[in-house]
Amino acid sequence: MLETIELAFFARFGRSLYDNRYPTHQLNDDYAESMGVREYGMVAKMLDVWEGVKKSILSKETWVRNLLRLGVVSGTVAVALFVPFFGSVSNLVGAFSNSLAAFILPPLLLLKIFTRQRLALWEWSLNLVILIGGILVSLICSGVTLVEIVYKLTQ
């Protein structure tokens, strides 16, 4: 494997270091054979990966996405450093988002997609109970966490 990677990099960059013994055109089967490479497919794949990496690193979308990630991570680090009770803030986010993702959105989407006529009465009722229970649990947990945060702020 290491030999294949070395040959791939030589095929890509080594031509500038040596005389014109090797053709300057793109790699083909004859060129790979002249280099003694039996695994030409692997060399071609390595070069394709390299081209893909170059394109993705230099694209505008990648820079925008990475700057957005940097902003989110920096904001999280700032909150963690400057809020003395970061655990409570984390609990608040978790109480809201976990109950939303696990107990509120799935039954809500199921009830929205499948009308009452397409679901059996017990399926419709069960999803409605899970939805109402998820909303209640989310409100209770978020409320308790908010009370905890207010208590810590007033101390």
N, C-alpha and C positions, 0 to 999 in steps of 0.2 A: 504494500500500500504506500509506504513512504517513497519507494522508488517511483511509483506512478505519479505521486505529487511532485517530486523533483523534476521528472521528465516533463510534466505539464507546465511547470514554471519555466523550465529551460525552453520549451517550445514557444512559450509566450514571450519571454524576456531575454533569453539567451542569444537570440540571433544578433542582437546589437553588440554583443561582446566578441563574436567570432567572425571569421571571414565569410565569404559568400558560398561556403560549401553546402549550406542548407538553403532550400528554396524559400523565397520570401512570401509566397502565397499562403493561403489558409492551410491548416493541417488537412491532409487527406490520408488515405490508406497507404499510399506509396511512401509518403514522408514519414509516417509512423513506423513503417517497416524499415526504412533506412536508419531510423534511430534505434531500432531493435525493440520497439514497443509492440508487444503482442496485444496489450489491453488498450487498443486505440479508443474504444468506446469510453473507457474510464478517463482518458486524457481529455476527450471531447467534453465529457460531462464536467470535469473540473474547470475547463475553460468557460463552459456555459454558466457554471455557478459563479465564476469570477465576474463575468459580464453582468449577470443579474445583480450581484452585490454592488458593482460600480453604479449601475442604473438606479438601484434603490437608495443608495447613500446620497447620490447627487440630486434626487428628485425633490421638488418643492413640497410635496405632500409629506414626505418623510421628515423634513425639517419642521414643518408646522406641527405634525403629530408629536415629535420629540420635544418641541418647545412647550406644547400644551401639557405633556407629561411632566416636564420639569417644573412648570408652574403648579401643578397639582401636588407633586411631591414636596416642593418648597413650602407651599401653604400648609401642608400636613406637618412638616417639620417645625415650622414657625408656631403652629398651634400647640404642638407637643412641647416645645421649649418654653413658651410664654404662658400657657394655661397650667396652673399648678395641679389641677384635677382633670387631667386629660382622660383618665379612665372613665369618668362620668360622661364626658363628651362622646367618647367612643361607645359607651353603653347606650346613649341616646340615639346615635346613628344606627347602631346594631338593632335596637328595639324597633325602630321604625322600618329599616330596610329589610331585615330578615323576615319580619311578619308580613310585610308587603309582598316579598318575593315568594314566600312559602304558603301563606294562608289567604291572601287577599286576591292577588292577580290570577292565579290558576282557576279558582272557581268562578271568578268574575268573567274571565275570558270564555270559559266553557259555557256559562249561562248566556253570554252575549252571542257566541257563535251558534250554539245549538238552541233553537227555540224550545218553548215548552212542549210543543207537539212532537219534537224529535227525541226528547228524553223521557224515560220512564218517571213516574211520579217520585219514586224513592231516590233516583239519581238527582233529580232537580232539587228535592228537599234536602238531601245530604249536602249538595254543593252550596245551597243557600245557608244552611246551618254553619258550614265551615267558613263561608264568607263573613257572616255576622260575628262568629266567634273570633275570627282573625282580626276584624276591625276592633272589637272590644279589647282583645289582648294587646293590640298595638296601642290603643289609646291608654290603657291602664299602665303598660310598661313605660311608654313615653312620658306619661304624667308623673309617675313615680320618679323617673330619672330627672325630669325637669325640677321637681320639688327638691331632689338631692342637690342639683346644681345651684338652685336659689339658696338653699341652706348653706352650702359651702361659700357662696359669694357674700353672704351676710355675716359670716364669722370673721 
